[in-house]
């Protein structure tokens, strides 16, 4: 009998809750403001959206990092700021992007690239780890320390460098006045000396 009373009480509570919910109405909120159209004034202002300065700064930072990466590969001093930075933020992003593209183009077009590839053909693998000469241009440790000290400090011997980094180290030696003489035999095979 007790279970029947409990079930009856539960059904009654449910019926009361259902009837209460049916009588509730959603509050429509305040009445909307009446809209009036003024036909005498038809000027509209199309204000340009404000630039997202956080996004612009991130884009500039990404392009600046690209510039620095290629300048490090070439052994050039880093460009910290643009010489004549544009005032417009979007133009500054475009200027850093142009500089990054220009540095990339200069870095991959190593001077004397054909000569370095010819020397590499007769020397060794780009990742040749056998001492006393390392990498595709077979550079000894003193040569690496002299012409690519930052790479040597950060990456170790030339067998850990990219082929581009190895060619730029050799190009710095060439520009210092040594020419192709650090590779006397292979430079002769290639007709460089």
N, C-alpha and C positions, 0 to 999 in steps of 0.2 A: 504494500500500500504506500509505503514511504517513497518508493521509486516513481509511482504514478503521480504523486503530489509534486515531486521535484520536476518531472517532465512537464506537468501542467504549468507550473510556475515559470519554467524556462520558455515555454511557448507563449505565455502571456507577456513576458518581458520582450520577446522578439516582436510580437504584434504591436506593442506600444512603440517600440523603436521604429518599426516600419511606418506606422501612421505618423509619427513625429517627423520622420525624414521626408515623407510625402508632402507635408504642409510647409516645409522650409522652402524658401525661394532664394536664389542667389542675389546678392546685393549688386545692383547694376552700377554702383559707384556714382560719382557726381555727374550731373548732366553735362554733356559736352558743350563747350563754348560755341556760340553761334558764329558761323564764318560769314564774314562780309567781304565782298570783293569790291575793291576800290578801283573803279574804271579810270579814274583820273591819273593814277600813278601805276605805271606798268614797267617800272625799272626792276630788273633782276640783277643781282650781283652774283657772278660766277667766280667766287674766290677760289684760287688754286689751293689744293690741300697742302697743308704744311708738310715739309719733307720729314721723313722718319730719320732723325739724326742718329739714332742708335744703329739703324741698319746701314746708314751711310758710313758711319765710323767703322763698322765691321767690314764693309766692302773695301774701304781704303786700307784697313789693316791687312786684309787678305792680299790685295795687290802689292802692298809694301813688302810683305813677306816674300812674295814671288820675286820682286825686284831684288831683294837682299839675297835670296837663294842664288840667283844667276850671277849677281855681283861677286858673291863668295866663290862660286865656281871659277869665275874669270880672274879672281885675285884682285878685284878692284875695291876701292873704299866704298862703304855703304852710303847710299843716298838717304839721309835722315829726313830731309824735307825737300819739297819741290822748290826750285829756284824762284819761280814766279807763280805761286799758287793762285788759282782762280778763286773768286769770292763765292760763286755759286757752289753749293755742296755737290750737286750732281756733276758739275764740270770738274770738281776736284777728283771725284771717283773716276771719271773718264780720263783725266790726266794721268793718274796713277796706273790705270789699266793700260794706256798707251805706252807708258814707260816700262811696264812689266812685259808687254809684248815685244817691245824694242830690245830689252835686255835678253829675253829668251832667244830672239832671232840672232843677236850678236853672240850669245854663248854657244849655240849649236853650230854656228859657222866659225869654227876655230881657224885662225890663220894657219896656213900650211897643213890643213887637215889631210889632204891627199898624201903629203910627205909622211905625216905621223902614221897614217894607215899603212903605208908601204913599209915603214920601219917595223910596225907591229907585225906585219905579215911574216917577217924574218926573225922576230924576237921570241915572243911567247904569248900564252893565253892572257887575256885581260885580268884574270884572277889567279895568276901563277904565284903560289906562295913560297917557292923554293928560294932560300937565301943563297947568295948575298944579293941577288937581283930580284925585284918584285914587279908584278903587273905586266901588262902588255907591251910596255916600252922598256922593261927590264931596268928599272931605276934602283940604285943602291940607296941605303938609308941616309947617307950624307946628302945625296942629291935631293931626296924627298924633304929632308929637314931644311935645306937651303931654299928650294923653289916652291914648296907647298907646306910651310910650317903649320898652318892652321889645320889643314887636312890631316897631316901626320899626327898632330896632337889629338884631333877629334876622332879620326877613323883608324889610325894605325898605319900600317904599311900600304903601299900602292895596290896590293892585291884586293884590298877592301874598298877601293875607290871605283867610281864609275869610269868607263872609258873616256868620257868627256873631261872629267877631272884630271885624269892622267895626261890627256893631250894638252890641257891648259898648263899643267906643271911643266911639261916639256916646252911649251911655247914660251913660258917665262924664262926658262934657261936659254932658249934661242934668242930672245930679246935682250938678255943680259950680255950678249956678245959671244956666247959659246957656240952658237949656230947648231949644226947637226953633228959636231965633233964628239959629243958623248956617245954616239953610236957610229964609230968609224967604219966598221965593216958593212953594216946594213945600210948606212947612208950611201956608201959607194955602190952597193947593189942597186940602190934606188936612183942612182945618178944625182945625188944631192951634194956630194963633195968630190 
